[in-house]
Amino acid sequence: MLDPSKEAHAHADRRLRSEQVAWLTTVRADGQAQSTPVWFLWDGETFLLYSQPGAQKVRNVSANPKVSLHLGDDGAGDDIVTFEGAATVEPDTPRADRVAEYLAKYQTAIEGLGYEPGPFARTYSTAIRVRPTRARVW
């Protein structure tokens, strides 16, 4: 999806691996788009995020897999990283506390919310995988 030989794509990949929050846009049953800030793990091909099972985004993805996901810009409308893709709820994905890369990225933030990794993973127990179909980077 990203071409690391292009500087803008290499820069986007670095941001995706380090930034804490992305915006996930899903579509409700009534057709209304809904954007939500999410923690995510980018592996170079897909995004992995976790949600509380009863969250609206889980219902949205289950009914309509079309999503977009983007990082914030630089405040002046540049440094854009957006993806369109398909999301699936993945019940067989390991819990967040069993994904070493996710813990490495978010352990401090998890503790900042007053959680230990195990209770966090039980609360945010629904894994969602986003498989990008289109990227826009500039």
Backbone as numpy.savetxt, mean C-alpha at the origin, in Angstrom:
# Nx Ny Nz CAx CAy CAz Cx Cy Cz
7.46 -3.26 -14.00 6.62 -2.07 -14.00 7.50 -0.81 -14.00
8.44 -0.72 -13.07 9.38 0.39 -13.09 10.65 -0.06 -13.79
11.23 0.84 -14.56 12.47 0.54 -15.29 13.62 1.22 -14.56
14.44 0.45 -13.81 15.49 1.06 -13.01 16.58 1.75 -13.82
16.61 1.54 -15.14 17.59 2.25 -15.96 17.19 3.71 -16.18
15.94 4.03 -15.89 15.47 5.42 -15.99 15.58 6.06 -14.61
16.24 7.21 -14.54 16.49 7.84 -13.24 15.19 8.14 -12.49
14.16 8.61 -13.18 12.89 8.90 -12.49 12.29 7.63 -11.89
12.41 6.52 -12.58 11.88 5.25 -12.07 12.72 4.74 -10.90
14.05 4.87 -10.99 14.92 4.46 -9.89 14.62 5.30 -8.65
14.41 6.59 -8.85 14.05 7.49 -7.74 12.70 7.07 -7.14
11.73 6.76 -7.99 10.42 6.32 -7.50 10.55 5.04 -6.69
11.36 4.10 -7.15 11.57 2.85 -6.43 12.16 3.11 -5.05
13.13 4.01 -4.96 13.71 4.36 -3.65 12.64 4.96 -2.73
11.81 5.83 -3.26 10.75 6.42 -2.45 9.77 5.35 -1.98
9.41 4.42 -2.88 8.45 3.37 -2.52 8.99 2.46 -1.42
10.29 2.31 -1.35 10.89 1.45 -0.33 11.08 2.17 1.00
11.08 3.50 0.98 11.37 4.24 2.21 10.18 5.01 2.78
9.30 5.51 1.95 8.19 6.32 2.47 7.23 5.48 3.28
6.67 6.08 4.30 5.82 5.37 5.23 4.37 5.26 4.79
3.88 6.24 4.05 2.45 6.30 3.73 2.23 6.49 2.23
1.29 5.74 1.72 0.79 5.93 0.35 -0.73 6.12 0.47
-1.32 6.62 -0.59 -2.77 6.78 -0.64 -3.34 5.72 -1.56
-4.25 4.91 -1.02 -4.95 3.88 -1.77 -6.35 4.39 -2.08
-6.71 4.35 -3.37 -8.05 4.75 -3.78 -8.79 3.52 -4.27
-9.91 3.25 -3.63 -10.79 2.14 -3.99 -12.13 2.74 -4.41
-13.05 1.88 -4.86 -14.35 2.37 -5.31 -15.44 1.66 -4.52
-16.31 2.46 -3.89 -17.44 1.90 -3.15 -18.49 1.33 -4.10
-19.40 0.57 -3.55 -20.46 -0.05 -4.34 -21.31 0.99 -5.07
-21.45 2.20 -4.50 -22.25 3.24 -5.14 -21.47 4.02 -6.20
-20.21 3.60 -6.46 -19.39 4.24 -7.48 -18.51 5.36 -6.98
-18.64 5.73 -5.71 -17.84 6.82 -5.16 -16.42 6.34 -4.87
-15.43 7.08 -5.36 -14.03 6.77 -5.04 -13.76 7.12 -3.58
-12.91 6.33 -2.95 -12.56 6.56 -1.55 -11.05 6.40 -1.42
-10.38 7.46 -0.97 -8.93 7.43 -0.78 -8.62 7.31 0.71
-7.63 6.47 1.01 -7.26 6.17 2.39 -5.74 6.11 2.50
-5.16 6.76 3.52 -3.73 6.58 3.71 -3.46 5.17 4.25
-2.42 4.53 3.71 -2.09 3.16 4.12 -0.58 3.00 4.30
-0.22 2.09 5.19 1.16 1.61 5.26 1.28 0.52 4.21
2.44 0.41 3.59 2.59 -0.53 2.49 4.03 -1.04 2.42
4.16 -2.17 1.80 5.47 -2.75 1.51 5.55 -2.97 0.01
6.54 -2.37 -0.62 6.77 -2.50 -2.06 7.90 -3.50 -2.26
7.67 -4.54 -3.06 8.71 -5.54 -3.31 9.32 -5.42 -4.70
9.00 -4.34 -5.38 9.50 -4.14 -6.73 8.49 -4.55 -7.80
7.47 -5.32 -7.39 6.44 -5.76 -8.33 5.03 -5.55 -7.81
4.83 -5.71 -6.50 3.50 -5.57 -5.90 3.59 -4.79 -4.60
2.43 -4.34 -4.16 2.31 -3.67 -2.87 1.57 -4.61 -1.92
2.04 -4.68 -0.69 1.36 -5.43 0.36 0.96 -4.46 1.44
-0.31 -4.50 1.82 -0.76 -3.68 2.94 -1.69 -4.50 3.80
-1.91 -4.03 5.01 -2.76 -4.73 5.96 -3.86 -3.79 6.42
-5.01 -4.36 6.71 -6.18 -3.58 7.11 -6.94 -4.29 8.21
-7.72 -3.53 8.93 -8.69 -4.14 9.81 -9.73 -4.83 8.92
-10.19 -6.02 9.30 -11.07 -6.79 8.42 -12.37 -6.08 8.04
-12.92 -5.26 8.91 -14.20 -4.62 8.63 -14.08 -3.28 7.93
-12.89 -2.89 7.51 -12.69 -1.58 6.90 -13.38 -1.48 5.54
-13.82 -0.28 5.22 -14.49 -0.04 3.94 -13.61 -0.44 2.76
-12.32 -0.19 2.84 -11.45 -0.52 1.70 -11.44 -2.02 1.42
-11.59 -2.85 2.45 -11.65 -4.30 2.25 -12.93 -4.67 1.49
-14.05 -4.09 1.90 -15.31 -4.34 1.20 -15.21 -3.85 -0.25
-14.60 -2.68 -0.44 -14.48 -2.11 -1.78 -13.65 -3.02 -2.69
-12.50 -3.45 -2.20 -11.61 -4.30 -3.00 -12.28 -5.64 -3.31
-13.02 -6.17 -2.35 -13.69 -7.45 -2.56 -14.74 -7.35 -3.66
-15.37 -6.19 -3.80 -16.41 -6.00 -4.81 -15.87 -5.49 -6.14
-14.80 -4.72 -6.09 -14.24 -4.11 -7.30 -12.73 -4.01 -7.11
-11.94 -4.82 -7.79 -10.50 -4.84 -7.56 -9.74 -3.66 -8.14
-10.39 -2.81 -8.94 -9.67 -1.68 -9.54 -9.33 -0.64 -8.47
-8.03 -0.32 -8.41 -7.55 0.64 -7.41 -6.49 1.53 -8.04
-6.18 2.58 -7.34 -4.97 3.36 -7.64 -4.25 3.57 -6.32
-2.97 3.79 -6.43 -2.14 3.99 -5.25 -1.10 5.04 -5.61
-0.90 6.01 -4.73 0.09 7.04 -5.05 0.77 7.56 -3.79
1.97 8.09 -4.02 2.70 8.78 -2.97 2.36 10.26 -3.03
2.64 10.97 -1.96 2.48 12.41 -1.97 3.49 13.05 -2.91
3.18 14.25 -3.40 4.12 14.95 -4.27 5.12 15.75 -3.43
5.92 16.57 -4.07 6.93 17.34 -3.36 6.39 18.66 -2.81
5.09 18.88 -2.89 4.49 20.12 -2.42 4.33 21.16 -3.51
4.95 20.91 -4.66 4.86 21.84 -5.79 4.29 21.15 -7.03
3.75 19.93 -6.84 3.16 19.22 -7.96 4.14 18.39 -8.76
5.35 18.23 -8.26 6.34 17.40 -8.93 6.65 16.17 -8.07
7.53 15.32 -8.57 7.93 14.07 -7.91 6.71 13.17 -7.73
6.03 12.93 -8.84 4.77 12.17 -8.87 5.06 10.69 -9.04
4.41 9.87 -8.21 4.49 8.42 -8.31 3.08 7.89 -8.11
2.46 7.41 -9.19 1.10 6.87 -9.11 1.04 5.53 -9.84
0.18 4.67 -9.35 -0.05 3.37 -9.96 -1.53 3.13 -10.09
-1.91 2.43 -11.14 -3.24 1.85 -11.27 -3.04 0.35 -11.22
-4.02 -0.38 -10.71 -3.84 -1.82 -10.66 -5.06 -2.54 -10.14
-4.83 -3.80 -9.83 -5.87 -4.67 -9.29 -5.45 -5.12 -7.90
-6.39 -5.05 -6.98 -6.13 -5.44 -5.60 -6.92 -6.69 -5.26
-6.34 -7.52 -4.43 -7.03 -8.71 -3.95 -6.80 -8.84 -2.46
-7.81 -9.33 -1.78 -7.67 -9.71 -0.38 -7.02 -11.09 -0.38
-5.95 -11.24 0.39 -5.18 -12.48 0.38 -5.15 -13.12 1.77
-6.10 -13.99 2.05 -6.17 -14.58 3.39 -5.00 -15.49 3.74
-4.26 -15.98 2.75 -3.15 -16.88 3.04 -1.80 -16.18 3.18
-1.78 -14.87 3.06 -0.55 -14.11 3.24 -0.18 -14.10 4.72
1.11 -14.25 5.05 1.50 -14.22 6.47 1.07 -12.92 7.14
0.82 -13.02 8.44 0.46 -11.84 9.24 1.59 -10.81 9.19
1.25 -9.58 9.45 2.23 -8.49 9.40 3.42 -8.73 10.32
3.20 -9.36 11.47 4.31 -9.58 12.39 5.21 -10.74 11.95
4.85 -11.39 10.85 5.67 -12.49 10.33 6.31 -12.14 8.99
6.21 -10.89 8.60 6.85 -10.39 7.38 7.97 -9.46 7.81
9.19 -9.98 7.80 10.34 -9.26 8.35 10.51 -7.87 7.75
10.32 -7.75 6.45 10.50 -6.45 5.78 9.45 -5.45 6.25
8.24 -5.91 6.46 7.18 -5.02 6.94 7.51 -4.55 8.36
7.93 -5.48 9.21 8.29 -5.10 10.58 9.47 -4.14 10.59
10.47 -4.38 9.75 11.63 -3.50 9.71 11.20 -2.07 9.35
10.24 -1.97 8.45 9.78 -0.65 8.01 8.88 0.03 9.05
8.04 -0.74 9.74 6.98 -0.14 10.56 7.04 -0.41 12.06
8.02 -1.14 12.56 8.03 -1.47 13.98 7.95 -0.23 14.87
8.73 0.79 14.56 8.71 2.01 15.38 7.32 2.66 15.33
6.72 2.71 14.16 5.38 3.30 14.03 4.34 2.46 14.76
4.46 1.14 14.69 3.54 0.24 15.40 3.63 0.51 16.90
4.85 0.60 17.41 5.04 0.89 18.84 4.52 2.28 19.19
4.65 3.23 18.26 4.14 4.58 18.48 2.63 4.62 18.64
1.95 3.63 18.07 0.50 3.52 18.23 0.12 2.79 19.51
1.13 2.33 20.26 0.87 1.62 21.51 0.69 0.12 21.33
1.09 -0.42 20.19 0.97 -1.84 19.91 2.32 -2.54 20.02
2.27 -3.80 20.27 3.38 -4.72 20.01 3.05 -5.36 18.66
4.03 -5.93 17.96 3.75 -6.48 16.63 2.63 -7.53 16.60
2.57 -8.43 17.58 1.53 -9.47 17.57 0.12 -8.91 17.65
-0.17 -8.08 18.66 -1.51 -7.49 18.72 -1.84 -6.61 17.50
-0.85 -5.89 16.98 -1.08 -5.11 15.77 -1.52 -6.02 14.63
-0.78 -7.12 14.45 -1.08 -8.06 13.35 -2.45 -8.70 13.51
-2.89 -8.91 14.75 -4.22 -9.47 14.95 -5.30 -8.43 14.65
-5.04 -7.17 14.94 -6.01 -6.10 14.67 -6.07 -5.78 13.17
-4.90 -5.69 12.55 -4.80 -5.40 11.11 -4.48 -6.72 10.41
-5.45 -7.59 10.39 -5.23 -8.98 10.01 -5.56 -9.30 8.56
-6.09 -8.35 7.83 -6.47 -8.61 6.44 -5.40 -8.08 5.51
-4.78 -9.00 4.78 -3.75 -8.62 3.81 -4.40 -8.28 2.47
-3.94 -7.19 1.89 -4.37 -6.77 0.55 -3.12 -6.65 -0.30
-3.17 -7.25 -1.47 -2.05 -7.17 -2.43 -2.51 -6.37 -3.63
-1.73 -5.38 -4.00 -2.02 -4.57 -5.19 -0.99 -4.93 -6.26
-1.49 -5.35 -7.40 -0.65 -5.68 -8.55 -0.81 -4.56 -9.58
0.21 -3.73 -9.73 0.10 -2.60 -10.65 -0.02 -3.05 -12.10
-0.82 -2.30 -12.85 -0.95 -2.50 -14.29 -0.44 -1.29 -15.07
-0.29 -0.18 -14.39 0.18 1.06 -15.03 0.87 1.92 -13.99
1.99 2.51 -14.38 2.70 3.43 -13.50 2.87 4.76 -14.21
2.80 5.83 -13.44 3.11 7.16 -13.95 4.10 7.78 -12.97
5.24 8.15 -13.50 6.32 8.70 -12.67 6.88 9.93 -13.35
6.95 11.04 -12.62 7.66 12.21 -13.12 8.02 13.14 -12.00
